[in-house]
Amino acid sequence: MNPTLIVALLQQRARSLPRMALVFSFFTLPLMVLAFARGAGLAPLHVGQAFAVLLGTGIIGQDASSGTLQLLFARPVTRAEYVISRWLGAALAASCLMVAQLAIGAGLLAMHHEMPGAKELLLFAGEQLLTIFGMVSVLLLFSTMLPGIGDILALIVAGITGQALQLGAALFKAPWLARVGVELGRFVSPSLDLGALFGGGPVSWFEVVSYFSTVTLCVALAIVVMNRRELSYATE
Amino acid sequence: MPPSEAGATAGAQGAMPRAPRSGPTRATPVLLLALAGLLLVVRVTLGVLEEVRPVERPDRVEWREPAAGEAEARAADRLMLYCFTRDGDPVCRTLSREAFADPQVAGLIQTQFVPIRVLDLEREEGRNPPYVALLEQRYAVRAFPTLVVVHPNRPTFVKQAGFTGRIATAQFLSSAAARILVPHTRMGTGSPIDSAASAP
């Protein structure tokens, strides 16, 4: 991990006006809902995934497209260090936004005398945190293989394919096809239901392992893909 | 978003003049790859095991008894979701485990409908209580599980027989409200066994 690379990522993201406008919208709109609506609970604050997508899109592909990688790797920076720093930078930034939003949201709920319990808040924050790190991992892998913001397009296509396979499975009565669709969806949108994990009921260890498997696989493969990438100083 | 946002190197340059480093810059992350491989093997193994012996996750829907649910729906002028089910039926358990245990599907049901659980006892006791028999006759329930969406003050209803997957069920539930409240709305067909609205 290289703190300077993380700071550089944050500065790069902050310089993109459309990106910041979207982040601002996703930060403020749910809070406005909580300010005026009663009984909404924490549901409007399920935007951790959106923060992850907004800050993680083009996480490596944009550097590849702009020619930054050639300059960067002329320096004594390992490719793994670069990949991990980008991953952590985007995920930590999205996590900070989520925590700040949750703190303000909890304050608004407290004003309405609808403050959720500490356990509920912690589970919510934990789930959002895991979703953010998971989503940035998937974007990281796609971003090493696709230029620009191709990663988000790949994510959308994979998500739609997963849903289409599940609907097709219902149509053709093919459970195996549904399973393929479910697993594809699970891969491109990793999350963990902490309520089920800490609720005292039966736990699906498959889902727990699946989450961590997706994250480690994406980060490891992203490093391998970057290691194998040949950068041309003449054409790119 | 522009295709490129320059700046990554600007900050990175500040970090470069650190202590001299040696060794390859493309070292393979052996430990991480080994961990990822191990987790993948465990994932596949657990996936197969849980396919054979599924984890029974708790149903997150707050089901009402038929009489109480119908009264609540009439008083609040809300749609009712009947779930005709049988104890111990594997398909009913799959529906409960995969759809009703899912926070998003359960949330959708809780906000859009008054959920009513109708337990069929014909297999266990030879015949059903009169209100269960009446409801099954009214909505032509012949398979379990069957989901029926109906408004207390409207004659039409939509139903889905069997379980066709979490997404298909969520899609049926999402479109059911529109199909009941705006009967001439042309919606997606959903699953093939999702019947069209018909008079009870």
HADDOCK unambig.tbl for C-alpha pairs under 7 A between the chains (distance, minus, plus):
assign (segid A and resid 4 and name CA) (segid B and resid 11 and name CA) 6.08 0.50 0.50
assign (segid A and resid 4 and name CA) (segid B and resid 12 and name CA) 5.64 0.50 0.50
assign (segid A and resid 4 and name CA) (segid B and resid 15 and name CA) 5.70 0.50 0.50
assign (segid A and resid 5 and name CA) (segid B and resid 11 and name CA) 6.57 0.50 0.50
assign (segid A and resid 5 and name CA) (segid B and resid 12 and name CA) 5.24 0.50 0.50
assign (segid A and resid 7 and name CA) (segid B and resid 11 and name CA) 6.90 0.50 0.50
assign (segid A and resid 8 and name CA) (segid B and resid 7 and name CA) 6.67 0.50 0.50
assign (segid A and resid 8 and name CA) (segid B and resid 8 and name CA) 5.07 0.50 0.50
assign (segid A and resid 8 and name CA) (segid B and resid 11 and name CA) 4.65 0.50 0.50
assign (segid A and resid 8 and name CA) (segid B and resid 12 and name CA) 6.29 0.50 0.50
assign (segid A and resid 9 and name CA) (segid B and resid 8 and name CA) 5.95 0.50 0.50
assign (segid A and resid 12 and name CA) (segid B and resid 5 and name CA) 6.10 0.50 0.50
assign (segid A and resid 12 and name CA) (segid B and resid 6 and name CA) 6.65 0.50 0.50
assign (segid A and resid 12 and name CA) (segid B and resid 7 and name CA) 5.35 0.50 0.50
assign (segid A and resid 12 and name CA) (segid B and resid 8 and name CA) 6.27 0.50 0.50
assign (segid A and resid 16 and name CA) (segid B and resid 1 and name CA) 6.97 0.50 0.50
assign (segid A and resid 16 and name CA) (segid B and resid 5 and name CA) 6.90 0.50 0.50
assign (segid A and resid 18 and name CA) (segid B and resid 1 and name CA) 5.80 0.50 0.50
assign (segid A and resid 19 and name CA) (segid B and resid 1 and name CA) 6.34 0.50 0.50
assign (segid A and resid 62 and name CA) (segid B and resid 3 and name CA) 6.04 0.50 0.50
assign (segid A and resid 62 and name CA) (segid B and resid 4 and name CA) 4.89 0.50 0.50
assign (segid A and resid 62 and name CA) (segid B and resid 5 and name CA) 6.86 0.50 0.50
assign (segid A and resid 63 and name CA) (segid B and resid 4 and name CA) 6.75 0.50 0.50
assign (segid A and resid 65 and name CA) (segid B and resid 4 and name CA) 6.46 0.50 0.50
assign (segid A and resid 66 and name CA) (segid B and resid 4 and name CA) 5.31 0.50 0.50
assign (segid A and resid 66 and name CA) (segid B and resid 6 and name CA) 6.80 0.50 0.50
assign (segid A and resid 68 and name CA) (segid B and resid 8 and name CA) 6.83 0.50 0.50
assign (segid A and resid 68 and name CA) (segid B and resid 9 and name CA) 6.42 0.50 0.50
assign (segid A and resid 72 and name CA) (segid B and resid 9 and name CA) 5.91 0.50 0.50
assign (segid A and resid 75 and name CA) (segid B and resid 16 and name CA) 6.46 0.50 0.50
assign (segid A and resid 76 and name CA) (segid B and resid 16 and name CA) 6.63 0.50 0.50
assign (segid A and resid 76 and name CA) (segid B and resid 21 and name CA) 6.85 0.50 0.50
assign (segid A and resid 77 and name CA) (segid B and resid 25 and name CA) 6.51 0.50 0.50
assign (segid A and resid 78 and name CA) (segid B and resid 25 and name CA) 4.04 0.50 0.50
assign (segid A and resid 78 and name CA) (segid B and resid 26 and name CA) 6.09 0.50 0.50
assign (segid A and resid 79 and name CA) (segid B and resid 25 and name CA) 5.99 0.50 0.50
assign (segid A and resid 79 and name CA) (segid B and resid 26 and name CA) 5.77 0.50 0.50
assign (segid A and resid 148 and name CA) (segid B and resid 3 and name CA) 5.08 0.50 0.50
assign (segid A and resid 148 and name CA) (segid B and resid 4 and name CA) 6.71 0.50 0.50
assign (segid A and resid 149 and name CA) (segid B and resid 3 and name CA) 6.60 0.50 0.50
assign (segid A and resid 166 and name CA) (segid B and resid 165 and name CA) 7.00 0.50 0.50
assign (segid A and resid 166 and name CA) (segid B and resid 167 and name CA) 6.94 0.50 0.50
assign (segid A and resid 167 and name CA) (segid B and resid 168 and name CA) 6.13 0.50 0.50
assign (segid A and resid 170 and name CA) (segid B and resid 164 and name CA) 5.07 0.50 0.50
assign (segid A and resid 170 and name CA) (segid B and resid 165 and name CA) 6.74 0.50 0.50
assign (segid A and resid 170 and name CA) (segid B and resid 191 and name CA) 6.24 0.50 0.50
assign (segid A and resid 171 and name CA) (segid B and resid 191 and name CA) 6.27 0.50 0.50
assign (segid A and resid 171 and name CA) (segid B and resid 192 and name CA) 6.24 0.50 0.50
assign (segid A and resid 202 and name CA) (segid B and resid 55 and name CA) 6.51 0.50 0.50
assign (segid A and resid 202 and name CA) (segid B and resid 56 and name CA) 6.61 0.50 0.50
assign (segid A and resid 202 and name CA) (segid B and resid 57 and name CA) 6.14 0.50 0.50
assign (segid A and resid 203 and name CA) (segid B and resid 55 and name CA) 6.97 0.50 0.50
assign (segid A and resid 204 and name CA) (segid B and resid 55 and name CA) 5.93 0.50 0.50
assign (segid A and resid 206 and name CA) (segid B and resid 43 and name CA) 5.87 0.50 0.50
assign (segid A and resid 206 and name CA) (segid B and resid 46 and name CA) 5.12 0.50 0.50
assign (segid A and resid 206 and name CA) (segid B and resid 47 and name CA) 5.70 0.50 0.50
assign (segid A and resid 209 and name CA) (segid B and resid 39 and name CA) 6.57 0.50 0.50
assign (segid A and resid 209 and name CA) (segid B and resid 43 and name CA) 5.71 0.50 0.50
assign (segid A and resid 210 and name CA) (segid B and resid 43 and name CA) 5.64 0.50 0.50
assign (segid A and resid 213 and name CA) (segid B and resid 36 and name CA) 5.87 0.50 0.50
assign (segid A and resid 213 and name CA) (segid B and resid 39 and name CA) 5.05 0.50 0.50
assign (segid A and resid 213 and name CA) (segid B and resid 40 and name CA) 5.67 0.50 0.50
assign (segid A and resid 216 and name CA) (segid B and resid 32 and name CA) 6.93 0.50 0.50
assign (segid A and resid 216 and name CA) (segid B and resid 36 and name CA) 5.11 0.50 0.50
assign (segid A and resid 217 and name CA) (segid B and resid 36 and name CA) 4.94 0.50 0.50
assign (segid A and resid 220 and name CA) (segid B and resid 29 and name CA) 6.86 0.50 0.50
assign (segid A and resid 220 and name CA) (segid B and resid 32 and name CA) 5.90 0.50 0.50
assign (segid A and resid 220 and name CA) (segid B and resid 33 and name CA) 5.61 0.50 0.50
assign (segid A and resid 224 and name CA) (segid B and resid 28 and name CA) 6.71 0.50 0.50
assign (segid A and resid 227 and name CA) (segid B and resid 26 and name CA) 5.07 0.50 0.50
